[in-house]
Amino acid sequence: MQLSATTADASLNARLAIDSQAVGDLRAKLARDPKGAAKEVASQFEKMFLDMVMKSMREATPKFDELESSTTSMFRGMYDQQLSQTLTSGRGLGLADVIAAQVERLSNPDNLRTPLARPLRDSFALRSATPAAQTVPAPSAEGFLATVGQAAVGAAQTLGLSPHLMLAHAALETGWGKKPITDSAGHNTFNLFGIKAGKSWTGKTADITTTEYVDGVAQKRIEKFRAYDNYNDAFVDYAQLLSKRYGEATQAGSDAKVFASELQEGGYATDPAYARKLARVAEHPALKAYRATV
């Protein structure tokens, strides 16, 4: 049966990878319809790209079969080529669409006067990307302080501490708000100070994976932490905890080194470098506005 030109064109990407006649058919289509053949040419480039990826993966894979021969490698290579042919047939990976659009743009000088349209969301360039993650800016030190600063001022006044010490502690525990403690559903617990929920705690809790140091060795554990309704409640509870269990730290006034060392000596954290880290964070320029002489 004689295939029509349209049927033959549509079957170019469905043939065996080793079919040399496909190259001749592609040349024939280029001669009679250069613009229409751009997609097939782009598909071949897409396949070549995937071939190189497959080859690189094979070369990077350790070989443990002592009986493997050159014949085995040859047939494996043929299989990989056919797999690439199959994966790039039909809609393919989306890379061919991008290549075809660029080829068509370059083939017509008038197209260069207009901006290239952004790829569709399901195109190869954006398939693995998360648009929301690309547009949401990371929290900054100033933004973090604008959110929790006033709550810290109120809590610090009840203890006679400089607010910048409390804020430095919150910044150390949360990475300036970039690493908030969240529950299993992803909700913010507003726990700025990594305070665990002991037997006496009657409020909300969240099970969190944390790092504890045992004899100087870091270990991952799941611990129960306190959860609050807002940052103000977190600072009020933190101030009460300092007053009850870390009274020496509340006498630090505005001295970050004294405050940090008293917390560590009181057993606030198991990290042997905790006091040094806290004192260093307290020197951050953004905290200058919250530094008070006490």
SULKA-V366416 format. One record per helix or strand. SS is the DSSP state (hx for helix, st for strand). FROM is the first residue (numbers start at 1). LEN is the number of residues. Records with the same first field share a line. If there is no record, write none. Layout:
SS=FROM-LEN  FROM-LEN
This chain:
hx=5-6  12-3  21-12  38-23  70-18  95-13  109-5  131-5  141-19  163-12  231-15  249-3  256-10  274-8  285-6
st=182-1  188-1  196-1  204-11  217-11
